[in-house]
Each structure stands twice: as structure tokens, then as C-alpha cells.
Amino acid sequence: MKLPFIRNFTFSAIATAGMNKQYLYSGLQARCHFDIDSYQDALFDTYHISFPHNLHKAVLKRRAEFLAGRFVAQQVLNVLGVKNFRLENGADRAPQWPVNIIGSISHNDDTALCAALLISPAHTVSADTLSAKTSSGIGLDIESWLPVTKVAEIWPNILGKKEYFQLQTMPWPFNQLLTLVFSAKESLFKALYPQVGCYFDFLDACLLNCSLSTGCFELQLLRDLSPEFHAGRCFQGCFNYTDKDVQTSIVC
Ligand SMILES: CC(C)(COP(=O)(O)OP(=O)(O)OC[C@H]1O[C@@H](n2cnc3c(N)ncnc32)[C@H](O)[C@@H]1OP(=O)(O)O)[C@@H](O)C(=O)NCCC(=O)NCCS
């Protein structure tokens, strides 16, 4: 018997305790598992999600992860008071959130996540609010553990030499630590890209510290992206993990 496409849907508060001076419980996260074998295009109608034009050329896996990501985003937006919003991606692939909301989406093979924060109620949006929005971001990422056989080839694209040696001193298998740092840096990218509007690379930020016991990490930018997001600026993030994957988030 086929599983339903969406399973194990949950809401939770975004873990922002102490992160970059954000308030605890300032936003909402939704998470679900999805089953690619149960995917059909008709599910877009079932969930009242529009099928974007560019998805016609996409493989089944991409259609399924997009739908699952939009499903969790729709649930978060509904609770934040934004109903029937068509969440489209820009030409740069970044989702175009409603004006009073910042958010982030991530998916891996069978899990989709969305986290979003309400910046201000839509009916009170002002010039100040808009400028506050441009200086706030959230990044969320989930990654399946990188296979041990791949790490030797890919670590130099993700870590500087200093970070590499730092990870050697930590009591986790290197493939898992590499996955964690990879995910943390993708979360930073998703949080900052909508604010700076430019691409930056994994080697443009470095891990300063990471506590496997508290699930907190700190990254530092090594490159000027804007006057506000300058080289040397630090960002705290949170992570949690299962036997299959690791999830990271940064609110800044
Ligand atoms: C954009 C990127 C971060 C997406 O990560 P990924 O692991 O491939 O995929 P995920 O499932 O985690 O995230 C995909 C979602 O990210 C979001 N996204 C894509 N581009 C984005 C951007 N420029 N800004 C913010 N969010 C973006 C989208 O919602 C996308 O899902 P959707 O297309 O279904 O809507 C990644 O492809 C990338 O380009 N990384 C290189 C840049 C980088 O990470 N630098 C590190 C700096 S320290």
C-alpha cells in the first residue's frame, strides 16, 4: 500500500534562543515527510498550490520536493495570517515572501521544512517596517549526512584549512561535521542573500565554534557583502540532527 504523499506534519517554534539578539519563539516552523513514490501532479490542485511553469521540465523528485516545500510554507503562512498567497521563486530562485514576512524553505530526499517570521501585520506596513525587513533574514537548511566516501573530494570546497583542522579535534565522524558546516553555511546564505542580493561562496564564511552538546554554532563572514554584512561579522545558529540528517537555522 502506498503511503500518503505528506506525512508526519508538525509545527514548532523556531529555535532562536539568544541567536543574534532575536526573541525566543519569534516565529514558526513547519516540517513534514513526503513520499516521492506517492507523488502525482494532481496533488498541486489537492493542496491548492499553483504549479509553476518551469516545473513542467523538472524531474519527479524536483516536483515532489517543491510541492512538499510549498505545502509546509502554506501551513506556516496560514498560521501567520496570510491566506491564499502564491509563493513564487524569483529569477535567482529565492522565494518572494509577502512584504511583512521573512522565511526560508529547505528539503532533502524525504523531509521538507519551512520557517517564517512575521515582521509586522500587513495592514501596518510602513517605510520603517520595510527597511526593518531588508535588514532581517532567516535561513533554514536540512542535509542528509554526506557519505564518508565523498568527503575527501568535497571538503576543500566547503572548509578552509583552519576549519578542517578544527573539525579534526571534535568528537564526531568527519563526514557528519562536514555536513553540519555545509548546512550551517547554506543557512547563512539563505538568510543573507535576500538582504545583500549577491552570491557568496562557502569559503566566504568560516566556522568559529560549534557545541555538539548545546546544538549552537557560530559563523563569521570573511568577505564584505554590504556595509551591514561586512567581513568579521558573526552569526549564531542552532542545529539538531537525526541518524539520517542534520538541520540548521540562522535568524539575523
Ligand atoms: C540556494 C542554495 C543555498 C539551496 O540549498 P540546497 O541545499 O541546494 O537546497 P535546499 O532544499 O536546502 O533549499 C532549496 C530552497 O532554498 C530556497 N532558495 C533558493 N535560492 C535561494 C536564495 N538565493 N536565497 C534564499 N533562499 C533560496 C528556495 O526556497 C529553494 O526551494 P524551492 O526552490 O523548492 O522553493 C544552494 O543551492 C546554493 O546555491 N548554495 C551555494 C551558496 C552557498 O550556500 N554559499 C555559502 C555561503 S557561506
The ligand as an SDF file (V2000), in Angstrom:
LIG
                    3D

 48 50  0  0  0  0  0  0  0  0999 V2000
   20.4950   28.1770   -2.8330 C   0  0  0  0  0  0  0  0  0  0  0  0
   21.0420   27.0030   -2.0370 C   0  0  0  0  0  0  0  0  0  0  0  0
   21.5570   27.5090   -0.6790 C   0  0  0  0  0  0  0  0  0  0  0  0
   19.8880   25.9890   -1.8000 C   0  0  0  0  0  0  0  0  0  0  0  0
   20.2950   24.9340   -0.9750 O   0  0  0  0  0  0  0  0  0  0  0  0
   20.0770   23.3920   -1.3870 P   0  0  0  0  0  0  0  0  0  0  0  0
   20.7170   22.5530   -0.3210 O   0  0  0  0  0  0  0  0  0  0  0  0
   20.5030   23.1980   -2.7980 O   0  0  0  0  0  0  0  0  0  0  0  0
   18.5390   23.1300   -1.3380 O   0  0  0  0  0  0  0  0  0  0  0  0
   17.5090   23.2700   -0.1320 P   0  0  0  0  0  0  0  0  0  0  0  0
   16.4620   22.2580   -0.3480 O   0  0  0  0  0  0  0  0  0  0  0  0
   18.1460   23.3120    1.1980 O   0  0  0  0  0  0  0  0  0  0  0  0
   16.9060   24.7290   -0.3940 O   0  0  0  0  0  0  0  0  0  0  0  0
   16.2100   24.9860   -1.5640 C   0  0  0  0  0  0  0  0  0  0  0  0
   15.3280   26.1720   -1.2950 C   0  0  0  0  0  0  0  0  0  0  0  0
   16.1430   27.3080   -0.9840 O   0  0  0  0  0  0  0  0  0  0  0  0
   15.4340   28.4600   -1.3880 C   0  0  0  0  0  0  0  0  0  0  0  0
   16.3480   29.2990   -2.1320 N   0  0  0  0  0  0  0  0  0  0  0  0
   16.8580   29.0980   -3.3620 C   0  0  0  0  0  0  0  0  0  0  0  0
   17.6700   30.1050   -3.6960 N   0  0  0  0  0  0  0  0  0  0  0  0
   17.6760   30.9670   -2.6610 C   0  0  0  0  0  0  0  0  0  0  0  0
   18.3200   32.2020   -2.4250 C   0  0  0  0  0  0  0  0  0  0  0  0
   19.1130   32.7610   -3.3500 N   0  0  0  0  0  0  0  0  0  0  0  0
   18.1020   32.8280   -1.2480 N   0  0  0  0  0  0  0  0  0  0  0  0
   17.2840   32.2800   -0.3160 C   0  0  0  0  0  0  0  0  0  0  0  0
   16.6330   31.0990   -0.4990 N   0  0  0  0  0  0  0  0  0  0  0  0
   16.8390   30.4590   -1.6620 C   0  0  0  0  0  0  0  0  0  0  0  0
   14.2300   28.0070   -2.2430 C   0  0  0  0  0  0  0  0  0  0  0  0
   13.0560   28.1040   -1.4510 O   0  0  0  0  0  0  0  0  0  0  0  0
   14.5530   26.5540   -2.5140 C   0  0  0  0  0  0  0  0  0  0  0  0
   13.4340   25.6980   -2.5560 O   0  0  0  0  0  0  0  0  0  0  0  0
   12.3340   25.7900   -3.7240 P   0  0  0  0  0  0  0  0  0  0  0  0
   13.0940   26.0390   -4.9970 O   0  0  0  0  0  0  0  0  0  0  0  0
   11.6260   24.4810   -3.6800 O   0  0  0  0  0  0  0  0  0  0  0  0
   11.4750   26.9760   -3.3440 O   0  0  0  0  0  0  0  0  0  0  0  0
   22.2010   26.2590   -2.7700 C   0  0  0  0  0  0  0  0  0  0  0  0
   21.7090   25.6380   -3.9290 O   0  0  0  0  0  0  0  0  0  0  0  0
   23.3480   27.1650   -3.1900 C   0  0  0  0  0  0  0  0  0  0  0  0
   23.3300   27.7770   -4.2460 O   0  0  0  0  0  0  0  0  0  0  0  0
   24.4210   27.2170   -2.3580 N   0  0  0  0  0  0  0  0  0  0  0  0
   25.6290   27.9460   -2.7240 C   0  0  0  0  0  0  0  0  0  0  0  0
   25.7380   29.2370   -1.9860 C   0  0  0  0  0  0  0  0  0  0  0  0
   26.1000   28.9980   -0.5610 C   0  0  0  0  0  0  0  0  0  0  0  0
   25.4780   28.2050    0.1240 O   0  0  0  0  0  0  0  0  0  0  0  0
   27.1370   29.6820   -0.0710 N   0  0  0  0  0  0  0  0  0  0  0  0
   27.5860   29.5150    1.2840 C   0  0  0  0  0  0  0  0  0  0  0  0
   27.9020   30.8790    1.8410 C   0  0  0  0  0  0  0  0  0  0  0  0
   28.7190   30.7310    3.4250 S   0  0  0  0  0  0  0  0  0  0  0  0
  1  2  1  0
  2  3  1  0
  2  4  1  0
  2 36  1  0
  4  5  1  0
  5  6  1  0
  6  7  2  0
  6  8  1  0
  6  9  1  0
  9 10  1  0
 10 11  2  0
 10 12  1  0
 10 13  1  0
 13 14  1  0
 14 15  1  0
 15 16  1  0
 15 30  1  0
 16 17  1  0
 17 18  1  0
 17 28  1  0
 18 19  1  0
 18 27  1  0
 19 20  2  0
 20 21  1  0
 21 22  1  0
 21 27  2  0
 22 23  1  0
 22 24  2  0
 24 25  1  0
 25 26  2  0
 26 27  1  0
 28 29  1  0
 28 30  1  0
 30 31  1  0
 31 32  1  0
 32 33  2  0
 32 34  1  0
 32 35  1  0
 36 37  1  0
 36 38  1  0
 38 39  2  0
 38 40  1  0
 40 41  1  0
 41 42  1  0
 42 43  1  0
 43 44  2  0
 43 45  1  0
 45 46  1  0
 46 47  1  0
 47 48  1  0
M  END
$$$$
